[in-house]
Amino acid sequence: MGHRGLVSLLLAVASAGLSAQDATPKFWHYHQVPDKDGVYYVGPEVSEPKLVKTVYALYPSGVPAKQIEGMTVMAMVIDAKGKPEHIELLHPHGQFFDQGAIEAVKQSAFEPGLLNGKPVPVWIDVRVVYFADRSKTTPQVVIAERDLPVPPDDKFLDKNGKLKPSTVPVLIHTVDADYVNPFVKHPMVEIAKVTMVVGVNGEPKEVRVMRGLGFGTDEKAKAAVEHYRFIPATRHGVPIEARADVTVPFVRL
């Protein structure tokens, strides 16, 4: 995961070098902005694109039942007119299954995401699950990468409305580490713990898995966290580097 460029949050200190005594509310100014390609993520100001009409994905013929079960996952942009564009294959299931999934997406109809009531292009993931009994299947929207709301002012201000002498990093953009297996009826959710240094620009570095699960999940957790974004820690109103720990949930298959 984490396949798509820059975070879509614009964060700016109200006044660089602001002292604790001079600080006033709205320490952080926040608005979701598009990435470098002009595309948004789902978040507190941007609604999720929705499927309003779907078509069935076709199963290839001549494939043994034991090879049918699985899923194809795609990333794409739903443009301001509801049209899917820039379709990328994230989790392949096989050439003919993937072709069927992509064709089903292209023939489906979407309601675009909205920013303040205005249609805007939005990144989403879509998956098509294939069943061993060849049950009818259609595309499903998956939101695997999203902007998070910025905490209220009291996260950064003291009881007198003044800027706290120091603040810790705050997560404001997250990426899922993996997809839930649709065929697991009773999955056991386990957690990986990841530590990092959050830079003054809010980007993680020196990412390291402190407690992992093995079976390839540690690499996925690390890759996902490398695409997280934070409000950086501050000291007397000035962004600083600081260490942060996060937990990454997994479904043990």
C-alpha positions as CSV (number, residue, x, y, z in Angstrom):
1,M,0.0,0.0,0.0
2,G,1.0,3.6,0.1
3,H,1.3,3.7,-3.6
4,R,0.1,7.2,-4.3
5,G,2.3,10.2,-3.7
6,L,1.8,13.1,-1.3
7,V,-0.6,13.5,1.6
8,S,-3.6,15.7,0.9
9,L,-3.5,17.8,4.0
10,L,-2.3,21.4,4.2
11,L,-1.1,22.3,7.7
12,A,0.5,25.6,8.7
13,V,1.6,27.0,12.0
14,A,-0.4,30.1,12.7
15,S,2.8,32.1,13.2
16,A,6.3,30.6,12.9
17,G,8.3,30.9,16.1
18,L,5.2,31.7,18.2
19,S,5.9,31.8,21.9
20,A,3.7,30.1,24.4
21,Q,2.6,33.4,25.8
22,D,1.6,34.9,22.4
23,A,-0.3,31.8,21.1
24,T,-4.0,32.2,20.3
25,P,-6.6,29.6,19.3
26,K,-6.6,27.9,15.9
27,F,-3.0,27.0,16.3
28,W,-3.3,24.8,13.2
29,H,-5.1,25.9,10.1
30,Y,-6.5,22.9,8.3
31,H,-8.0,22.2,4.9
32,Q,-7.8,19.2,2.7
33,V,-6.0,19.9,-0.5
34,P,-5.3,17.7,-3.5
35,D,-2.1,15.8,-4.2
36,K,0.3,16.9,-6.8
37,D,-2.0,15.4,-9.5
38,G,-5.0,17.4,-8.3
39,V,-6.7,14.4,-6.7
40,Y,-8.1,14.2,-3.1
41,Y,-8.4,11.5,-0.5
42,V,-11.5,10.7,1.4
43,G,-11.5,12.6,4.7
44,P,-13.3,15.0,7.0
45,E,-14.0,17.5,4.2
46,V,-14.2,15.1,1.2
47,S,-16.9,12.5,0.9
48,E,-16.4,9.0,-0.5
49,P,-17.3,8.2,-4.1
50,K,-20.2,5.7,-4.3
51,L,-21.1,3.0,-6.7
52,V,-24.6,3.7,-8.1
53,K,-24.7,1.0,-10.8
54,T,-22.6,-2.1,-11.1
55,V,-22.2,-4.9,-13.6
56,Y,-21.2,-8.5,-12.9
57,A,-17.5,-9.4,-13.3
58,L,-17.1,-12.4,-15.6
59,Y,-15.4,-15.6,-14.6
60,P,-12.9,-17.1,-17.0
61,S,-13.8,-20.5,-18.4
62,G,-11.7,-23.6,-18.0
63,V,-10.3,-22.7,-14.6
64,P,-10.4,-25.4,-11.8
65,A,-12.6,-24.4,-8.8
66,K,-9.7,-24.5,-6.4
67,Q,-8.0,-21.8,-8.5
68,I,-11.1,-19.5,-8.7
69,E,-11.4,-18.3,-5.1
70,G,-9.6,-15.0,-4.6
71,M,-9.8,-11.3,-5.3
72,T,-8.6,-8.6,-7.5
73,V,-7.9,-5.1,-5.9
74,M,-7.5,-1.9,-7.9
75,A,-6.6,1.7,-7.1
76,M,-8.3,4.4,-9.2
77,V,-9.4,7.9,-9.4
78,I,-13.1,8.7,-9.6
79,D,-13.2,12.0,-11.4
80,A,-15.6,14.9,-10.9
81,K,-18.0,13.3,-13.4
82,G,-18.0,9.9,-11.7
83,K,-15.8,8.3,-14.3
84,P,-13.0,5.8,-13.1
85,E,-9.5,6.8,-14.4
86,H,-5.9,5.8,-13.8
87,I,-6.8,2.2,-12.8
88,E,-3.8,0.5,-11.1
89,L,-3.7,-3.2,-10.1
90,L,-2.8,-3.5,-6.5
91,H,-3.6,-7.2,-5.7
92,P,-3.7,-9.4,-8.8
93,H,-5.6,-12.7,-8.9
94,G,-4.7,-13.8,-12.4
95,Q,-4.7,-12.3,-15.8
96,F,-8.2,-13.2,-16.9
97,F,-9.7,-12.5,-13.4
98,D,-8.0,-9.1,-13.4
99,Q,-9.2,-8.3,-16.8
100,G,-12.8,-9.2,-15.8
101,A,-12.5,-7.0,-12.7
102,I,-11.2,-4.0,-14.6
103,E,-13.8,-4.3,-17.3
104,A,-16.6,-4.5,-14.7
105,V,-15.3,-1.3,-13.1
106,K,-15.2,0.5,-16.4
107,Q,-18.8,-0.4,-17.0
108,S,-20.0,0.6,-13.6
109,A,-21.3,4.1,-12.6
110,F,-20.0,6.1,-9.7
111,E,-21.3,9.1,-7.8
112,P,-18.2,11.4,-7.4
113,G,-16.8,12.5,-4.0
114,L,-17.7,16.0,-2.9
115,L,-15.7,18.8,-1.3
116,N,-18.1,21.4,0.2
117,G,-20.8,20.1,-2.1
118,K,-18.6,20.3,-5.3
119,P,-17.6,17.2,-7.2
120,V,-13.9,16.5,-7.0
121,P,-11.6,13.7,-8.2
122,V,-10.9,11.2,-5.3
123,W,-8.6,8.2,-4.9
124,I,-10.4,5.0,-3.9
125,D,-9.6,1.3,-4.0
126,V,-12.1,-1.2,-5.5
127,R,-12.0,-5.0,-5.1
128,V,-13.8,-7.8,-6.9
129,V,-14.1,-11.1,-5.0
130,Y,-14.2,-14.3,-6.9
131,F,-16.0,-17.3,-5.4
132,A,-15.2,-21.0,-6.0
133,D,-18.9,-21.7,-6.9
134,R,-18.8,-18.9,-9.4
135,S,-21.4,-16.8,-7.5
136,K,-22.3,-13.5,-9.1
137,T,-19.8,-10.8,-8.1
138,T,-19.6,-7.1,-8.5
139,P,-17.0,-4.4,-7.7
140,Q,-16.9,-3.1,-4.1
141,V,-15.5,0.3,-3.0
142,V,-12.7,0.0,-0.4
143,I,-11.3,3.1,1.4
144,A,-7.7,2.0,2.3
145,E,-6.1,5.4,2.4
146,R,-7.7,8.4,4.1
147,D,-7.2,11.8,5.7
148,L,-8.1,12.0,9.4
149,P,-9.7,15.0,11.2
150,V,-7.3,17.3,13.1
151,P,-7.9,17.2,16.8
152,P,-9.6,20.1,18.6
153,D,-7.6,23.1,19.7
154,D,-7.3,21.8,23.3
155,K,-4.9,19.1,22.0
156,F,-2.4,21.9,21.4
157,L,-3.5,24.6,23.9
158,D,-3.5,24.8,27.7
159,K,-6.5,25.6,29.9
160,N,-5.8,29.3,29.4
161,G,-5.9,29.1,25.6
162,K,-2.1,29.4,25.3
163,L,0.1,27.1,23.3
164,K,1.4,24.2,25.3
165,P,5.2,24.4,25.7
166,S,5.5,21.1,23.8
167,T,3.1,18.9,21.7
168,V,3.5,15.4,20.4
169,P,3.0,14.2,16.8
170,V,-0.6,13.7,15.8
171,L,-1.6,11.2,13.0
172,I,-3.6,12.9,10.3
173,H,-3.2,10.5,7.3
174,T,-3.3,6.7,7.4
175,V,-2.8,3.8,4.9
176,D,-4.1,0.3,5.5
177,A,-1.3,-2.3,5.7
178,D,-3.3,-5.1,4.0
179,Y,-6.7,-6.2,2.9
180,V,-9.0,-8.4,4.9
181,N,-9.4,-11.9,3.4
182,P,-13.1,-12.1,2.5
183,F,-13.0,-15.9,3.0
184,V,-11.9,-15.9,6.6
185,K,-15.1,-16.2,8.7
186,H,-13.5,-15.8,12.1
187,P,-10.2,-14.0,11.7
188,M,-8.0,-13.3,14.7
189,V,-6.9,-9.7,14.6
190,E,-3.4,-9.1,15.8
191,I,-1.3,-5.9,16.2
192,A,2.1,-4.9,15.0
193,K,3.8,-2.1,16.9
194,V,5.9,0.3,14.8
195,T,8.2,3.1,15.9
196,M,9.5,6.0,13.9
197,V,10.9,9.6,14.0
198,V,8.4,12.1,12.7
199,G,10.2,14.9,10.9
200,V,9.4,18.6,11.0
201,N,7.4,18.2,7.8
202,G,5.2,15.5,9.4
203,E,6.7,12.6,7.4
204,P,8.0,9.4,9.1
205,K,11.6,8.3,8.9
206,E,13.7,5.7,10.6
207,V,10.6,3.4,10.6
208,R,11.2,0.2,12.6
209,V,8.9,-2.7,13.6
210,M,9.2,-3.1,17.4
211,R,6.8,-6.0,17.7
212,G,5.8,-7.9,14.6
213,L,3.8,-10.9,13.5
214,G,6.0,-12.5,10.9
215,F,4.7,-14.2,7.8
216,G,5.6,-11.2,5.7
217,T,3.3,-8.8,7.7
218,D,6.2,-6.9,9.2
219,E,7.3,-5.6,5.8
220,K,3.7,-4.6,5.0
221,A,3.3,-2.7,8.3
222,K,6.5,-0.8,7.8
223,A,5.6,0.1,4.2
224,A,2.2,1.4,5.3
225,V,3.6,3.5,8.1
226,E,6.1,5.1,5.8
227,H,3.1,6.7,4.1
228,Y,1.5,8.0,7.2
229,R,1.5,11.7,7.8
230,F,1.5,13.6,11.1
231,I,1.1,17.1,12.5
232,P,4.7,17.3,13.8
233,A,5.6,17.8,17.4
234,T,6.4,21.3,18.5
235,R,8.4,23.1,21.2
236,H,7.3,26.7,21.9
237,G,5.4,26.8,18.6
238,V,8.3,25.5,16.4
239,P,8.0,22.1,14.7
240,I,10.6,19.6,15.9
241,E,11.5,16.0,15.2
242,A,10.1,13.6,17.7
243,R,9.6,9.8,18.1
244,A,6.2,8.3,17.8
245,D,4.8,4.8,18.1
246,V,1.8,3.4,16.3
247,T,-0.1,0.1,16.3
248,V,-1.0,-1.5,12.9
249,P,-3.8,-4.1,13.0
250,F,-3.7,-7.2,10.9
251,V,-6.0,-10.1,10.2
252,R,-4.2,-13.3,10.7
253,L,-5.2,-15.5,7.7
